[in-house]
Amino acid sequence: MRLAFAAAALAALTLPGVAMADQKPYPKGEAELAKMLEGRVAGTPVRCLPHSRLDQSTVIDKTAIVYRAGSKLYVNRPRGGADQLSDDEILVTKIHGSQLCNIDKIDLVDRTSQMWSGFVVLGDFVPYERVKTGAR
């Protein structure tokens, strides 16, 4: 029985979309995200977002998924599988209920082959709003 458990654990570590805890930041993705967030300030992270408020999503290679809700951007750095993120991937999101939450899994499908290519496990959503400048 221990051997079966060890084999299953080893197999899970080799699955696409499963990230290791010591995953390194991807400089190109970090630069793209920083440019997208210019002039914005981070707010308090939230666990869930109402699906009805989300306008669109943008994949930042090997880094994050950015969700737009009106003028606010929510950055989600997946807890697992971020290294699988690419703008060549289609996000297949199955929502259970009315919210997208930090425990949800998103499947990735290769845009060219239309084959499953991995998954990400979402983390918290960090809201970013434009910095308000005072009128003079």
C-alpha positions as CSV (number, residue, x, y, z in Angstrom):
1,M,0.0,0.0,0.0
2,R,2.9,2.4,0.8
3,L,4.4,1.7,-2.6
4,A,1.1,2.6,-4.4
5,F,0.9,5.9,-2.4
6,A,4.5,6.7,-3.2
7,A,3.9,6.0,-6.9
8,A,0.8,8.2,-6.9
9,A,2.7,11.0,-5.2
10,L,5.6,10.8,-7.7
11,A,3.1,10.8,-10.6
12,A,1.4,13.9,-9.3
13,L,4.7,15.8,-9.2
14,T,5.3,15.0,-12.9
15,L,1.9,16.2,-14.1
16,P,1.8,19.3,-16.3
17,G,0.4,22.2,-14.4
18,V,1.8,21.2,-11.0
19,A,4.3,23.7,-9.8
20,M,7.0,23.3,-7.2
21,A,7.1,25.6,-4.2
22,D,10.4,27.1,-5.1
23,Q,9.3,28.2,-8.6
24,K,11.4,31.2,-9.8
25,P,9.8,34.4,-11.2
26,Y,9.8,34.7,-15.0
27,P,11.4,38.1,-15.7
28,K,9.6,38.7,-19.0
29,G,6.2,38.0,-17.4
30,E,7.0,40.1,-14.4
31,A,8.0,43.0,-16.7
32,E,4.7,42.6,-18.7
33,L,2.7,42.6,-15.5
34,A,4.5,45.7,-14.1
35,K,3.7,47.6,-17.3
36,M,0.0,46.6,-17.1
37,L,-0.2,47.8,-13.5
38,E,1.6,51.1,-14.0
39,G,-0.2,53.9,-12.3
40,R,-2.2,51.5,-10.1
41,V,-2.0,50.6,-6.4
42,A,-2.6,47.2,-4.9
43,G,-5.5,46.7,-2.5
44,T,-6.3,44.0,0.0
45,P,-6.4,40.5,-1.6
46,V,-9.8,38.8,-1.8
47,R,-10.6,35.0,-2.0
48,C,-13.4,35.2,-4.6
49,L,-14.7,37.3,-7.4
50,P,-18.3,37.4,-8.6
51,H,-18.3,35.9,-12.1
52,S,-20.9,38.4,-13.3
53,R,-18.5,41.3,-12.7
54,L,-15.6,40.0,-14.8
55,D,-15.2,41.5,-18.2
56,Q,-12.1,39.8,-19.5
57,S,-8.9,37.9,-18.6
58,T,-5.4,38.3,-19.8
59,V,-2.7,35.6,-19.4
60,I,0.8,36.9,-18.4
61,D,3.3,34.2,-19.5
62,K,4.5,32.0,-16.6
63,T,3.3,34.6,-14.1
64,A,-0.3,35.4,-13.6
65,I,-3.9,35.8,-14.9
66,V,-5.2,39.3,-14.8
67,Y,-9.0,39.7,-14.6
68,R,-10.7,43.0,-15.5
69,A,-13.8,44.1,-13.6
70,G,-14.7,47.6,-14.8
71,S,-11.7,49.8,-14.2
72,K,-10.3,47.5,-11.6
73,L,-7.7,44.8,-12.4
74,Y,-7.4,41.7,-10.2
75,V,-4.1,39.8,-10.4
76,N,-4.1,36.1,-9.7
77,R,-0.8,34.4,-9.2
78,P,-1.7,30.8,-9.2
79,R,-0.6,28.7,-6.3
80,G,0.3,25.9,-8.7
81,G,1.0,25.6,-12.4
82,A,1.9,29.3,-13.2
83,D,4.9,28.0,-15.2
84,Q,2.3,26.5,-17.6
85,L,0.7,29.8,-18.4
86,S,1.1,31.1,-21.9
87,D,-0.9,33.3,-24.3
88,D,-0.9,30.2,-26.6
89,E,-3.2,28.5,-24.0
90,I,-7.0,28.7,-23.8
91,L,-8.3,29.0,-20.2
92,V,-11.1,26.6,-19.5
93,T,-12.8,27.8,-16.4
94,K,-15.6,25.7,-14.7
95,I,-17.3,27.8,-12.1
96,H,-19.2,26.1,-9.4
97,G,-21.7,28.6,-8.1
98,S,-21.5,32.3,-8.9
99,Q,-17.9,33.1,-8.0
100,L,-14.4,32.3,-9.1
101,C,-12.4,31.5,-6.0
102,N,-8.8,30.9,-4.9
103,I,-9.5,27.1,-4.6
104,D,-10.6,26.7,-8.2
105,K,-8.7,24.9,-10.9
106,I,-8.4,26.2,-14.4
107,D,-7.6,23.8,-17.2
108,L,-5.3,24.8,-20.0
109,V,-5.9,23.8,-23.7
110,D,-3.3,24.3,-26.4
111,R,-4.7,26.8,-28.9
112,T,-3.1,25.0,-31.9
113,S,-3.7,21.3,-31.1
114,Q,-6.9,21.8,-29.0
115,M,-5.5,19.3,-26.6
116,W,-5.4,19.5,-22.8
117,S,-2.0,20.8,-21.8
118,G,-2.1,21.3,-18.0
119,F,-3.9,23.3,-15.3
120,V,-3.4,26.0,-12.7
121,V,-4.7,26.2,-9.2
122,L,-5.8,29.8,-8.4
123,G,-4.4,31.9,-5.5
124,D,-5.9,35.0,-4.0
125,F,-7.0,37.9,-6.2
126,V,-5.2,41.2,-5.6
127,P,-7.2,44.2,-6.8
128,Y,-5.3,47.1,-8.5
129,E,-7.0,50.5,-8.9
130,R,-5.7,53.6,-10.7
131,V,-4.0,56.1,-8.4
132,K,-6.4,59.0,-7.8
133,T,-4.8,62.4,-8.4
134,G,-6.2,65.4,-6.6
135,A,-7.7,68.3,-8.7
136,R,-5.9,71.6,-8.3
